[in-house]
Amino acid sequence: MLLDGASGVFEREGRKKSEIDEAQVKELDVQIGKLAAANSFLER
């Protein structure tokens, strides 16, 4: 939630490494592929 990390926004030491959810990345890749195919189809 925004308020949980809001105080760290203005602090240099407050930066955290972003956590990567591999399953979400794969799902987004699938969605990007579908959207690219639809876009290509609609351009014709």
PDBQT receptor file of N, H, CA, C and O in Angstrom, charges set to zero:
ATOM      1  N   MET A   1       0.843  -1.176   0.000  1.00  0.00    +0.000 N 
ATOM      2  CA  MET A   1       0.000   0.000   0.000  1.00  0.00    +0.000 C 
ATOM      3  C   MET A   1       0.886   1.235   0.000  1.00  0.00    +0.000 C 
ATOM      4  O   MET A   1       2.003   1.200   0.515  1.00  0.00    +0.000 OA
ATOM      5  N   LEU A   2       0.406   2.302  -0.561  1.00  0.00    +0.000 N 
ATOM      6  H   LEU A   2      -0.502   2.331  -0.979  1.00  0.00    +0.000 HD
ATOM      7  CA  LEU A   2       1.180   3.534  -0.691  1.00  0.00    +0.000 C 
ATOM      8  C   LEU A   2       1.644   4.061   0.648  1.00  0.00    +0.000 C 
ATOM      9  O   LEU A   2       2.805   4.446   0.788  1.00  0.00    +0.000 OA
ATOM     10  N   LEU A   3       0.777   4.086   1.624  1.00  0.00    +0.000 N 
ATOM     11  H   LEU A   3      -0.166   3.773   1.510  1.00  0.00    +0.000 HD
ATOM     12  CA  LEU A   3       1.130   4.673   2.915  1.00  0.00    +0.000 C 
ATOM     13  C   LEU A   3       2.194   3.875   3.639  1.00  0.00    +0.000 C 
ATOM     14  O   LEU A   3       2.943   4.434   4.440  1.00  0.00    +0.000 OA
ATOM     15  N   ASP A   4       2.280   2.581   3.375  1.00  0.00    +0.000 N 
ATOM     16  H   ASP A   4       1.672   2.127   2.724  1.00  0.00    +0.000 HD
ATOM     17  CA  ASP A   4       3.290   1.745   4.034  1.00  0.00    +0.000 C 
ATOM     18  C   ASP A   4       4.702   2.165   3.651  1.00  0.00    +0.000 C 
ATOM     19  O   ASP A   4       5.599   2.125   4.493  1.00  0.00    +0.000 OA
ATOM     20  N   GLY A   5       4.920   2.563   2.412  1.00  0.00    +0.000 N 
ATOM     21  H   GLY A   5       4.192   2.595   1.728  1.00  0.00    +0.000 HD
ATOM     22  CA  GLY A   5       6.260   2.923   1.959  1.00  0.00    +0.000 C 
ATOM     23  C   GLY A   5       6.444   4.394   1.686  1.00  0.00    +0.000 C 
ATOM     24  O   GLY A   5       7.497   4.795   1.189  1.00  0.00    +0.000 OA
ATOM     25  N   ALA A   6       5.453   5.216   1.995  1.00  0.00    +0.000 N 
ATOM     26  H   ALA A   6       4.599   4.890   2.399  1.00  0.00    +0.000 HD
ATOM     27  CA  ALA A   6       5.501   6.637   1.653  1.00  0.00    +0.000 C 
ATOM     28  C   ALA A   6       6.641   7.362   2.357  1.00  0.00    +0.000 C 
ATOM     29  O   ALA A   6       7.259   8.245   1.762  1.00  0.00    +0.000 OA
ATOM     30  N   SER A   7       6.933   7.019   3.594  1.00  0.00    +0.000 N 
ATOM     31  H   SER A   7       6.431   6.301   4.077  1.00  0.00    +0.000 HD
ATOM     32  CA  SER A   7       7.994   7.728   4.313  1.00  0.00    +0.000 C 
ATOM     33  C   SER A   7       9.357   7.468   3.686  1.00  0.00    +0.000 C 
ATOM     34  O   SER A   7      10.242   8.320   3.768  1.00  0.00    +0.000 OA
ATOM     35  N   GLY A   8       9.542   6.326   3.070  1.00  0.00    +0.000 N 
ATOM     36  H   GLY A   8       8.823   5.633   3.003  1.00  0.00    +0.000 HD
ATOM     37  CA  GLY A   8      10.818   5.988   2.459  1.00  0.00    +0.000 C 
ATOM     38  C   GLY A   8      11.063   6.646   1.115  1.00  0.00    +0.000 C 
ATOM     39  O   GLY A   8      12.169   6.566   0.580  1.00  0.00    +0.000 OA
ATOM     40  N   VAL A   9      10.064   7.285   0.569  1.00  0.00    +0.000 N 
ATOM     41  H   VAL A   9       9.165   7.350   1.003  1.00  0.00    +0.000 HD
ATOM     42  CA  VAL A   9      10.198   7.901  -0.751  1.00  0.00    +0.000 C 
ATOM     43  C   VAL A   9      11.241   9.005  -0.733  1.00  0.00    +0.000 C 
ATOM     44  O   VAL A   9      11.978   9.176  -1.704  1.00  0.00    +0.000 OA
ATOM     45  N   PHE A  10      11.311   9.747   0.346  1.00  0.00    +0.000 N 
ATOM     46  H   PHE A  10      10.712   9.608   1.135  1.00  0.00    +0.000 HD
ATOM     47  CA  PHE A  10      12.203  10.894   0.414  1.00  0.00    +0.000 C 
ATOM     48  C   PHE A  10      13.528  10.590   1.110  1.00  0.00    +0.000 C 
ATOM     49  O   PHE A  10      14.343  11.494   1.300  1.00  0.00    +0.000 OA
ATOM     50  N   GLU A  11      13.753   9.356   1.487  1.00  0.00    +0.000 N 
ATOM     51  H   GLU A  11      13.092   8.622   1.333  1.00  0.00    +0.000 HD
ATOM     52  CA  GLU A  11      14.987   8.953   2.147  1.00  0.00    +0.000 C 
ATOM     53  C   GLU A  11      15.810   8.092   1.208  1.00  0.00    +0.000 C 
ATOM     54  O   GLU A  11      15.290   7.148   0.614  1.00  0.00    +0.000 OA
ATOM     55  N   ARG A  12      17.070   8.405   1.072  1.00  0.00    +0.000 N 
ATOM     56  H   ARG A  12      17.493   9.172   1.556  1.00  0.00    +0.000 HD
ATOM     57  CA  ARG A  12      17.935   7.602   0.204  1.00  0.00    +0.000 C 
ATOM     58  C   ARG A  12      18.127   6.204   0.767  1.00  0.00    +0.000 C 
ATOM     59  O   ARG A  12      18.146   5.231   0.012  1.00  0.00    +0.000 OA
ATOM     60  N   GLU A  13      18.268   6.092   2.073  1.00  0.00    +0.000 N 
ATOM     61  H   GLU A  13      18.253   6.882   2.685  1.00  0.00    +0.000 HD
ATOM     62  CA  GLU A  13      18.488   4.785   2.677  1.00  0.00    +0.000 C 
ATOM     63  C   GLU A  13      17.225   3.936   2.648  1.00  0.00    +0.000 C 
ATOM     64  O   GLU A  13      17.296   2.721   2.837  1.00  0.00    +0.000 OA
ATOM     65  N   GLY A  14      16.094   4.541   2.420  1.00  0.00    +0.000 N 
ATOM     66  H   GLY A  14      16.036   5.527   2.267  1.00  0.00    +0.000 HD
ATOM     67  CA  GLY A  14      14.825   3.836   2.462  1.00  0.00    +0.000 C 
ATOM     68  C   GLY A  14      14.510   3.032   1.214  1.00  0.00    +0.000 C 
ATOM     69  O   GLY A  14      13.481   2.358   1.157  1.00  0.00    +0.000 OA
ATOM     70  N   ARG A  15      15.376   3.093   0.218  1.00  0.00    +0.000 N 
ATOM     71  H   ARG A  15      16.212   3.640   0.265  1.00  0.00    +0.000 HD
ATOM     72  CA  ARG A  15      15.101   2.368  -1.032  1.00  0.00    +0.000 C 
ATOM     73  C   ARG A  15      15.250   0.873  -0.823  1.00  0.00    +0.000 C 
ATOM     74  O   ARG A  15      16.211   0.401  -0.215  1.00  0.00    +0.000 OA
ATOM     75  N   LYS A  16      14.290   0.152  -1.333  1.00  0.00    +0.000 N 
ATOM     76  H   LYS A  16      13.509   0.536  -1.826  1.00  0.00    +0.000 HD
ATOM     77  CA  LYS A  16      14.333  -1.308  -1.264  1.00  0.00    +0.000 C 
ATOM     78  C   LYS A  16      14.519  -1.851  -2.664  1.00  0.00    +0.000 C 
ATOM     79  O   LYS A  16      14.155  -1.212  -3.652  1.00  0.00    +0.000 OA
ATOM     80  N   LYS A  17      15.088  -3.036  -2.732  1.00  0.00    +0.000 N 
ATOM     81  H   LYS A  17      15.383  -3.555  -1.929  1.00  0.00    +0.000 HD
ATOM     82  CA  LYS A  17      15.145  -3.724  -4.016  1.00  0.00    +0.000 C 
ATOM     83  C   LYS A  17      13.736  -4.159  -4.368  1.00  0.00    +0.000 C 
ATOM     84  O   LYS A  17      12.997  -4.643  -3.511  1.00  0.00    +0.000 OA
ATOM     85  N   SER A  18      13.370  -3.990  -5.610  1.00  0.00    +0.000 N 
ATOM     86  H   SER A  18      13.970  -3.597  -6.307  1.00  0.00    +0.000 HD
ATOM     87  CA  SER A  18      12.045  -4.438  -6.015  1.00  0.00    +0.000 C 
ATOM     88  C   SER A  18      12.034  -5.960  -6.078  1.00  0.00    +0.000 C 
ATOM     89  O   SER A  18      12.986  -6.590  -6.537  1.00  0.00    +0.000 OA
ATOM     90  N   GLU A  19      10.951  -6.521  -5.614  1.00  0.00    +0.000 N 
ATOM     91  H   GLU A  19      10.177  -6.010  -5.241  1.00  0.00    +0.000 HD
ATOM     92  CA  GLU A  19      10.813  -7.975  -5.648  1.00  0.00    +0.000 C 
ATOM     93  C   GLU A  19      10.138  -8.357  -6.954  1.00  0.00    +0.000 C 
ATOM     94  O   GLU A  19       9.113  -7.783  -7.324  1.00  0.00    +0.000 OA
ATOM     95  N   ILE A  20      10.706  -9.314  -7.641  1.00  0.00    +0.000 N 
ATOM     96  H   ILE A  20      11.538  -9.781  -7.341  1.00  0.00    +0.000 HD
ATOM     97  CA  ILE A  20      10.177  -9.733  -8.929  1.00  0.00    +0.000 C 
ATOM     98  C   ILE A  20       9.405 -11.025  -8.742  1.00  0.00    +0.000 C 
ATOM     99  O   ILE A  20       9.941 -12.026  -8.266  1.00  0.00    +0.000 OA
ATOM    100  N   ASP A  21       8.159 -10.987  -9.119  1.00  0.00    +0.000 N 
ATOM    101  H   ASP A  21       7.723 -10.174  -9.506  1.00  0.00    +0.000 HD
ATOM    102  CA  ASP A  21       7.311 -12.171  -9.062  1.00  0.00    +0.000 C 
ATOM    103  C   ASP A  21       7.367 -12.818 -10.445  1.00  0.00    +0.000 C 
ATOM    104  O   ASP A  21       6.763 -12.325 -11.398  1.00  0.00    +0.000 OA
ATOM    105  N   GLU A  22       8.089 -13.913 -10.539  1.00  0.00    +0.000 N 
ATOM    106  H   GLU A  22       8.580 -14.314  -9.765  1.00  0.00    +0.000 HD
ATOM    107  CA  GLU A  22       8.313 -14.569 -11.835  1.00  0.00    +0.000 C 
ATOM    108  C   GLU A  22       7.010 -14.989 -12.506  1.00  0.00    +0.000 C 
ATOM    109  O   GLU A  22       6.889 -14.893 -13.727  1.00  0.00    +0.000 OA
ATOM    110  N   ALA A  23       6.035 -15.452 -11.728  1.00  0.00    +0.000 N 
ATOM    111  H   ALA A  23       6.134 -15.530 -10.736  1.00  0.00    +0.000 HD
ATOM    112  CA  ALA A  23       4.753 -15.863 -12.304  1.00  0.00    +0.000 C 
ATOM    113  C   ALA A  23       4.048 -14.663 -12.929  1.00  0.00    +0.000 C 
ATOM    114  O   ALA A  23       3.444 -14.777 -13.996  1.00  0.00    +0.000 OA
ATOM    115  N   GLN A  24       4.126 -13.519 -12.264  1.00  0.00    +0.000 N 
ATOM    116  H   GLN A  24       4.616 -13.426 -11.397  1.00  0.00    +0.000 HD
ATOM    117  CA  GLN A  24       3.484 -12.316 -12.804  1.00  0.00    +0.000 C 
ATOM    118  C   GLN A  24       4.197 -11.854 -14.075  1.00  0.00    +0.000 C 
ATOM    119  O   GLN A  24       3.549 -11.397 -15.016  1.00  0.00    +0.000 OA
ATOM    120  N   VAL A  25       5.512 -11.968 -14.109  1.00  0.00    +0.000 N 
ATOM    121  H   VAL A  25       6.039 -12.339 -13.344  1.00  0.00    +0.000 HD
ATOM    122  CA  VAL A  25       6.277 -11.585 -15.297  1.00  0.00    +0.000 C 
ATOM    123  C   VAL A  25       5.869 -12.462 -16.474  1.00  0.00    +0.000 C 
ATOM    124  O   VAL A  25       5.673 -11.965 -17.583  1.00  0.00    +0.000 OA
ATOM    125  N   LYS A  26       5.741 -13.758 -16.237  1.00  0.00    +0.000 N 
ATOM    126  H   LYS A  26       5.900 -14.162 -15.336  1.00  0.00    +0.000 HD
ATOM    127  CA  LYS A  26       5.334 -14.669 -17.315  1.00  0.00    +0.000 C 
ATOM    128  C   LYS A  26       3.933 -14.342 -17.809  1.00  0.00    +0.000 C 
ATOM    129  O   LYS A  26       3.684 -14.348 -19.015  1.00  0.00    +0.000 OA
ATOM    130  N   GLU A  27       3.013 -14.055 -16.886  1.00  0.00    +0.000 N 
ATOM    131  H   GLU A  27       3.216 -14.050 -15.907  1.00  0.00    +0.000 HD
ATOM    132  CA  GLU A  27       1.645 -13.706 -17.272  1.00  0.00    +0.000 C 
ATOM    133  C   GLU A  27       1.630 -12.411 -18.084  1.00  0.00    +0.000 C 
ATOM    134  O   GLU A  27       0.899 -12.305 -19.069  1.00  0.00    +0.000 OA
ATOM    135  N   LEU A  28       2.428 -11.435 -17.678  1.00  0.00    +0.000 N 
ATOM    136  H   LEU A  28       3.021 -11.521 -16.878  1.00  0.00    +0.000 HD
ATOM    137  CA  LEU A  28       2.493 -10.184 -18.430  1.00  0.00    +0.000 C 
ATOM    138  C   LEU A  28       3.092 -10.394 -19.814  1.00  0.00    +0.000 C 
ATOM    139  O   LEU A  28       2.667  -9.751 -20.774  1.00  0.00    +0.000 OA
ATOM    140  N   ASP A  29       4.075 -11.286 -19.929  1.00  0.00    +0.000 N 
ATOM    141  H   ASP A  29       4.420 -11.808 -19.149  1.00  0.00    +0.000 HD
ATOM    142  CA  ASP A  29       4.646 -11.614 -21.241  1.00  0.00    +0.000 C 
ATOM    143  C   ASP A  29       3.582 -12.220 -22.158  1.00  0.00    +0.000 C 
ATOM    144  O   ASP A  29       3.525 -11.902 -23.345  1.00  0.00    +0.000 OA
ATOM    145  N   VAL A  30       2.745 -13.089 -21.604  1.00  0.00    +0.000 N 
ATOM    146  H   VAL A  30       2.791 -13.348 -20.639  1.00  0.00    +0.000 HD
ATOM    147  CA  VAL A  30       1.664 -13.700 -22.380  1.00  0.00    +0.000 C 
ATOM    148  C   VAL A  30       0.686 -12.622 -22.841  1.00  0.00    +0.000 C 
ATOM    149  O   VAL A  30       0.266 -12.612 -23.998  1.00  0.00    +0.000 OA
ATOM    150  N   GLN A  31       0.327 -11.719 -21.933  1.00  0.00    +0.000 N 
ATOM    151  H   GLN A  31       0.668 -11.727 -20.993  1.00  0.00    +0.000 HD
ATOM    152  CA  GLN A  31      -0.611 -10.656 -22.287  1.00  0.00    +0.000 C 
ATOM    153  C   GLN A  31      -0.022  -9.740 -23.355  1.00  0.00    +0.000 C 
ATOM    154  O   GLN A  31      -0.726  -9.313 -24.269  1.00  0.00    +0.000 OA
ATOM    155  N   ILE A  32       1.274  -9.438 -23.236  1.00  0.00    +0.000 N 
ATOM    156  H   ILE A  32       1.846  -9.784 -22.493  1.00  0.00    +0.000 HD
ATOM    157  CA  ILE A  32       1.930  -8.593 -24.244  1.00  0.00    +0.000 C 
ATOM    158  C   ILE A  32       1.899  -9.275 -25.604  1.00  0.00    +0.000 C 
ATOM    159  O   ILE A  32       1.638  -8.630 -26.619  1.00  0.00    +0.000 OA
ATOM    160  N   GLY A  33       2.163 -10.571 -25.628  1.00  0.00    +0.000 N 
ATOM    161  H   GLY A  33       2.375 -11.095 -24.803  1.00  0.00    +0.000 HD
ATOM    162  CA  GLY A  33       2.115 -11.311 -26.883  1.00  0.00    +0.000 C 
ATOM    163  C   GLY A  33       0.741 -11.280 -27.516  1.00  0.00    +0.000 C 
ATOM    164  O   GLY A  33       0.612 -11.098 -28.727  1.00  0.00    +0.000 OA
ATOM    165  N   LYS A  34      -0.296 -11.457 -26.695  1.00  0.00    +0.000 N 
ATOM    166  H   LYS A  34      -0.192 -11.604 -25.712  1.00  0.00    +0.000 HD
ATOM    167  CA  LYS A  34      -1.666 -11.423 -27.212  1.00  0.00    +0.000 C 
ATOM    168  C   LYS A  34      -2.007 -10.040 -27.753  1.00  0.00    +0.000 C 
ATOM    169  O   LYS A  34      -2.616  -9.915 -28.816  1.00  0.00    +0.000 OA
ATOM    170  N   LEU A  35      -1.612  -8.999 -27.017  1.00  0.00    +0.000 N 
ATOM    171  H   LEU A  35      -1.118  -9.101 -26.153  1.00  0.00    +0.000 HD
ATOM    172  CA  LEU A  35      -1.901  -7.640 -27.468  1.00  0.00    +0.000 C 
ATOM    173  C   LEU A  35      -1.129  -7.288 -28.740  1.00  0.00    +0.000 C 
ATOM    174  O   LEU A  35      -1.651  -6.596 -29.614  1.00  0.00    +0.000 OA
ATOM    175  N   ALA A  36       0.100  -7.761 -28.841  1.00  0.00    +0.000 N 
ATOM    176  H   ALA A  36       0.524  -8.323 -28.131  1.00  0.00    +0.000 HD
ATOM    177  CA  ALA A  36       0.894  -7.511 -30.048  1.00  0.00    +0.000 C 
ATOM    178  C   ALA A  36       0.261  -8.190 -31.255  1.00  0.00    +0.000 C 
ATOM    179  O   ALA A  36       0.205  -7.614 -32.341  1.00  0.00    +0.000 OA
ATOM    180  N   ALA A  37      -0.218  -9.425 -31.061  1.00  0.00    +0.000 N 
ATOM    181  H   ALA A  37      -0.172  -9.893 -30.178  1.00  0.00    +0.000 HD
ATOM    182  CA  ALA A  37      -0.866 -10.141 -32.158  1.00  0.00    +0.000 C 
ATOM    183  C   ALA A  37      -2.160  -9.444 -32.562  1.00  0.00    +0.000 C 
ATOM    184  O   ALA A  37      -2.441  -9.308 -33.752  1.00  0.00    +0.000 OA
ATOM    185  N   ALA A  38      -2.945  -9.005 -31.594  1.00  0.00    +0.000 N 
ATOM    186  H   ALA A  38      -2.716  -9.116 -30.627  1.00  0.00    +0.000 HD
ATOM    187  CA  ALA A  38      -4.196  -8.305 -31.894  1.00  0.00    +0.000 C 
ATOM    188  C   ALA A  38      -3.908  -6.994 -32.606  1.00  0.00    +0.000 C 
ATOM    189  O   ALA A  38      -4.609  -6.637 -33.553  1.00  0.00    +0.000 OA
ATOM    190  N   ASN A  39      -2.893  -6.277 -32.166  1.00  0.00    +0.000 N 
ATOM    191  H   ASN A  39      -2.323  -6.566 -31.397  1.00  0.00    +0.000 HD
ATOM    192  CA  ASN A  39      -2.531  -5.012 -32.786  1.00  0.00    +0.000 C 
ATOM    193  C   ASN A  39      -2.090  -5.225 -34.225  1.00  0.00    +0.000 C 
ATOM    194  O   ASN A  39      -2.473  -4.473 -35.121  1.00  0.00    +0.000 OA
ATOM    195  N   SER A  40      -1.290  -6.247 -34.436  1.00  0.00    +0.000 N 
ATOM    196  H   SER A  40      -0.979  -6.857 -33.708  1.00  0.00    +0.000 HD
ATOM    197  CA  SER A  40      -0.832  -6.568 -35.794  1.00  0.00    +0.000 C 
ATOM    198  C   SER A  40      -1.998  -6.915 -36.695  1.00  0.00    +0.000 C 
ATOM    199  O   SER A  40      -2.051  -6.491 -37.850  1.00  0.00    +0.000 OA
ATOM    200  N   PHE A  41      -2.938  -7.693 -36.161  1.00  0.00    +0.000 N 
ATOM    201  H   PHE A  41      -2.895  -8.038 -35.223  1.00  0.00    +0.000 HD
ATOM    202  CA  PHE A  41      -4.133  -8.090 -36.922  1.00  0.00    +0.000 C 
ATOM    203  C   PHE A  41      -4.981  -6.863 -37.282  1.00  0.00    +0.000 C 
ATOM    204  O   PHE A  41      -5.478  -6.755 -38.404  1.00  0.00    +0.000 OA
ATOM    205  N   LEU A  42      -5.141  -5.952 -36.337  1.00  0.00    +0.000 N 
ATOM    206  H   LEU A  42      -4.738  -6.039 -35.427  1.00  0.00    +0.000 HD
ATOM    207  CA  LEU A  42      -5.985  -4.778 -36.552  1.00  0.00    +0.000 C 
ATOM    208  C   LEU A  42      -5.350  -3.761 -37.477  1.00  0.00    +0.000 C 
ATOM    209  O   LEU A  42      -6.058  -2.954 -38.080  1.00  0.00    +0.000 OA
ATOM    210  N   GLU A  43      -4.014  -3.778 -37.608  1.00  0.00    +0.000 N 
ATOM    211  H   GLU A  43      -3.438  -4.433 -37.118  1.00  0.00    +0.000 HD
ATOM    212  CA  GLU A  43      -3.338  -2.855 -38.509  1.00  0.00    +0.000 C 
ATOM    213  C   GLU A  43      -3.599  -3.216 -39.976  1.00  0.00    +0.000 C 
ATOM    214  O   GLU A  43      -3.489  -2.361 -40.856  1.00  0.00    +0.000 OA
ATOM    215  N   ARG A  44      -3.934  -4.450 -40.230  1.00  0.00    +0.000 N 
ATOM    216  H   ARG A  44      -4.023  -5.144 -39.515  1.00  0.00    +0.000 HD
ATOM    217  CA  ARG A  44      -4.132  -4.900 -41.622  1.00  0.00    +0.000 C 
ATOM    218  C   ARG A  44      -5.417  -4.453 -42.188  1.00  0.00    +0.000 C 
ATOM    219  O   ARG A  44      -5.720  -4.752 -43.343  1.00  0.00    +0.000 OA
TER     220      ARG A  44
